[in-house]
Amino acid sequence: MAPFSRAKDPKLTPLDALETRTPQEIAEHFGVDAEQGLSAAEAERRLNEYGPNELRTTERESAFVRFLRQFADPLVYLLLVAIGISVVAWAAEGAEGLPIDGIVVAVIVLANAVLGFVQENKAADAVAALSAMTATRATVLRDGLMVSVPASEIVVGDVLVLGEGDAVGADARLVSATSLQVQEASLTGESTGVTKSVDTLDAPQQIGDRVNLVFKGTAVARGVGRAIVTRTGMDTEMGRVATLLDATESEPSPLEREIARVSRTLGILVIAIAVVVMLALVLVNGVHSVAEAIQVLLLGVSLAVAAVPEGLPAILSLVLAIGVRVLAQRNAVMKDLHSAETLGSVSVIASDKTGTLTKNEMTVREVVTASGRVTLEGVGYTPKGKLLAPSLAVLAEAALVLNGGARANNAQLAKVDGSWQIQGDPTEAAFLVAERKLEAAGPIPALERLGEVPFSSERKMMSVIGRREDGTASILAKGAPDVLLDRCASEYVDGSEVPLTAERRDYWQAQIRDLAEQGYRTLGVALRDADECECDAFDDSCERDLVFVGVASIIDPARDESVQAIAEAHGAGIKVVMITGDHPITAARIAQDLGIVGAGEQARTLTGAQLDAMDAAALVEAARDVSVYARVSPEHKLRIIAALREGGAIVSMTGDGVNDAPALKSADIGIAMGITGTEVTKQASHMILGDDNYATIVAAVRQGRVIFDNIKKFMRYLLSSNMGEVATIFLGVVFGGLIGLADPANPAATVVPLLATQILWVNLVTDSGPALAMGVDPEVDDVMARAPRRPDARVIDGHMWSRMISIGLVMGVVNLVIYDLMLPGGFLAGMTEGVPESEQLAVARTTVFTSLVMMQLFNALNSRSDMSSAFTHLFSNRWLWISFAVAIVAQIAVVEVPLLQSAFGTVGLDAVHWLIAVAAGAFVLAFEEVVKVIRRRVIHR
C-alpha cells in the first residue's frame, strides 16, 4: 500500500486520474475497509495530522486595521481636520498651556472609535458562532456504524454514505451507487443532474464526465451510494475555485438600505443647519481671531457629527446578532442576521405535518391484512410491545408486511449507550422497530440485498431486490397504498396469492380510508418472486405484477405545544397552513385536532391533483382560504408559495427533502428541519429548526417581532435625541438674540447654548449605552397581539418622524427656556442671581448641558414603546438602568471634577440647578406620557 502522507503531497494522494482506479485500489491505497469505514481513532488521528476539511476563506482583517477603519467616515475626517486646525491655532498664539479643545475632541473621537470597534467585534463573533451552528454535516461509516459528523471532520479514507438530499462533503470515489444522481451545477454549470456509476473508466476525463467520482459542494438529487474520500479541503475541486467564493459580496438588506437613506437625508439636513448656525454666529458676533474662527468651525462640525447617527449600522448589526443568538438558544438558527428582520413580518406559516406539528416518533400501531388486523403495543423507537392478533394466520400475514417494510428500507436502528436510536427516515425506522417486536414470534428471515429503486417524492414508493437464504430472489416494495395497489395484480390471503379483483380493491380503499379518518398515516407493502435477469438489471420497470400483502398504519402524535402555538399564531393575525403528503381525510382530521381549522369546521383541503388542474390566478384566489394541502409533492410547494406571495403574504415555509430546496429558497423565510432535514435543504433555507418543532417557529416569529421592535426603539431614541441636540443649538443661536439672551461679559455677542466638546460628550455618553440596551429590551407590548407588519411599511413611517421631531423640538424649547432662566436679558432671567457675572454663562451652559443629558436618558424610557406608558415593565431591562447609571456618574464627573471642568468648559452646579436639569428630563417624559394617553384613547375609540 502506498504511503498516506499529506506532508509529502499537498493533493493528499500520489494517485492521479482517480476515475481510472478501481474501488479496491482506492480502498487499499487509503487503508480503509469499504464495508466498515475507518475506526474512530484513526479518523481522529488523520484529522489532527492533516487538518479540517474546510475551504480557505478571506482572512479577517487584523484588529489594528479594523480599529483604523472606525475613523473612515467623512464626519470624523472633519473632526480630525478641526483638531489639527485647533492645535495649529494654539501653537500660532504662543502655545500657552494645553490645546484643551483639540485634546478633548481627540479623546472623544478615540472613545467613539473604541466603542465602534467593540460593537463590530461582537457582531463579527456572533456571525462566526452562527456559521458554526449552521455547518454542513455528513454521514460516514466509522467502526461499521453510520454516524453523522460535521463536514469539517471528514478525512481522507472516510466512507461517505450518500442519500437523497445530502450535500457531498468531500471529493470521493464511488464504491456503490443505486439510481444515484448528483447535481454538479456548482462546479460544471450544468443544471441537469449527473447519473453516477461505480464503473472504472478507461481514460482520464473532464470533471463533468467523471461519473464514478463525487465532489465537495455538490448535492445528491436522488438515489443512494457510498464513496471513499480521496481529497478534502482546498485539495478538492471546489477548493480550486474557492477564490471565486471569496469574491462574492452580499447585498444590503432593505433595513440597511433604509437606515443608510435616513442617515444620508438627516446628514444633509443637519449639515445645512450647521452651516446656518455658523453663518449666524459669524454675522452676529463676527470673527476677530483665528481662535474664534476655530471655535465656530468646531461647533458646526461637532453639531453635524453628533446629530448624524453614524453609529446606526454598527448598533443594528450588534442588535441583530444578539437577537439571532437568542433565537439560536431557542432552537431557531438563522443563517444570516438580516433574515431576523423579515421573520417578524411573517403573515403565513406553511408547515409540514410530520415532525413539526407532530412528535416525529413514528410508531406502527396496526397492520391490516386480507384476513384481519393486528395491533402493536408500545410507542417510540424502543422495540418493546406485544402483537395482538385474532389468529395465527393473521399474525403470519402481518409478519410478512413488517418483514417487507423492514427490508425495503434504508434506516438504521441501534442501541447506543443504553438507548435505542435511529439513523435515517423515521417512518422507515418504525418498520425496523415493529419487526423487532416480531422476534418473540419467531426468527426473522435474512435477505441479501442485490439492488434498489430508491424512494422519491414523485414516485411515493421504493423497492429492493434481494436473495433469500434458500437462493431464491424476491422483490419487496413499500409506499403509498394507492400508488402500490396500481402496481399489484394479486393479493396475499392465508398463505396463497389470489387475484386482486375490483371488489377487493374497493375493500383495500375502504380500509385505507378508515385508517386515514382516524388520523393514521398508511404505507402499503407488496412483493413477488424475481427471476435472475431482474437480479442483474433491477429498475422501476420491475415494479409490476406485485402481490399486495397489507397496510401498516403509523401514528405520529401531535405535539401538545403545537396546539397552543397555532392558537397564538392565529391571535397574531398569522394564517397557519399545513402541507402534507398524507391522505386528504387524514390531513383534514389532523388539522381539526391541531386547531388549524375551528372546532366543528370543515377544513377546505386541496390535493396535488387539484393543484395541477388550476392555473396561477385560480390558485392565488384559492390560497386565500385554503389551510390544508394534501397529497402534494415538493413541486406543488413552489406553486403554493408563489400563490401566497402573489396574494400579498410574507411566507415562511418548512421543508426537509432535497426537492423542497427551491420552495424554501423562494419563500420569504425558508425553514429547514434540523433533525430530519437534508443538508441541501439546510443550505437553501434561511432558518434551521434545531428541534423540528412547530412551536419553535411561532416562538421565532415572536422573537423576530421583538427584534424589529427593538430596532425601532433604538432608532426612535437615537434620532429624536439627536434632533434634540440640533434643536438646542439652532434655537439657542437663532432665537437667543431675539429674546435678549447675552453673555454678561460681552453683551453684544450671541451666546451659544453648548460648546463643541459638550455636544460631542452628550453624543458619547447617551448614544451607545442606552441604544444598545434597548436593542436587547424585553418585550414591553404584546407583539403577538397585533397583525403582521405590511411588506411595504417603512421602518420609520410618517408617525414616527412626527413623534421624533416633536420630541426634538420639546428638548430644544425646554433648553431655550432654561437658558432664558439662567442669563440676564431674557424674559425669565433671575436664576443666576448671586452668581458672579464672569461665571453666569458657564453656569447657564452647564445647566443646559446637563439638562440635555437628562432629557435624553428620560427619552430612552419613552422610546421603549410607542403606545405603552414608560412605567410599563419599568425595571425589566437591567442593562438600560446600568447604562443610565454609567451616563449619570460620567456627567457628574464632567460637571464637578476640576480637571474635566477645564476640558469641557463646565462649572459645578448647586442643588437647584441639578434639580432643574432633572426636571427638564422629567418634562420630556411627561410630555410623551400625555401624547401616549391621547393616542391610546383615539385608537381604542
Secondary structure, DSSP 8 states (H G I E B T S, - for coil): -----TTT-TTS-S---GGGS-HHHHHHHTT-BTTTBB-HHHHHHHHHHH--S---------HHHHHHHTT-SHHHHHHHHHHHHHHHHHHHTT--S--HHHHHHHHHHHHHHHHHHHHHHHHHHHHHHHHHHT--EEEEEETTEEEEEEGGG--TT-EEEE-TT-B--SEEEEEEEEEEEEE-HHHH---S-EE------SS---GGG-TTEE-TT-EEEEEEEEEEEEE-GGGSHHHHTHHHHHT------HHHHHHHHHHHHHHHHHHHHHHHHHHHHHHHH---SHHHHHHHHHHHHHHHHHHS-TTHHHHHHHHHHHHHHHHHHTTEEESSTTHHHHHTT--EEEEESTTTTB----EEEEEE-SS-EEEE---TTS----EE-SSHHHHHHHHHHHHHHHHS---EEEEETTEEEEES-HHHHHHHHHHHHGGGGS----EEEEEEE---TTT-EEEEEEEETTS-EEEEEEE-HHHHHTTEEEEEETTEEEE--HHHHHHHHHHHHHHHHTT-EEEEEEEEEE-HHHHHS--GGG--SEEEEEEEEEE--B-HHHHHHHHHHHHTT-EEEEE-SS-HHHHHHHHHHHTSS-TT----EEEHHHHHT--HHHHHHHHTT--EEES--HHHHHHHHHHHHHTT--EEEEE-SGGGHHHHHHSSEEEEETTT--HHHHHH-SEEESS--HHHHHHHHHHHHHHHHHHHHHHHHHHHHHHHHHHHHHHHHHHHTTTT--BTTBTTS---SS-HHHHHHHHHHHHHHHHHHHHT----S-GGGS----TT--SS-HHHHHHHHHHHHHHHHHHHHHHHHHSTTSTT--TTTTS-HHHHHHHHHHHHHHHHHHHHHHHHHHHT-SSS-TTTTTTS-HHHHHHHHHHHHHHHHHHH-HHHHHHHT-----HHHHHHHHHHHHHHHHHHHHHHHHHHHHHT-
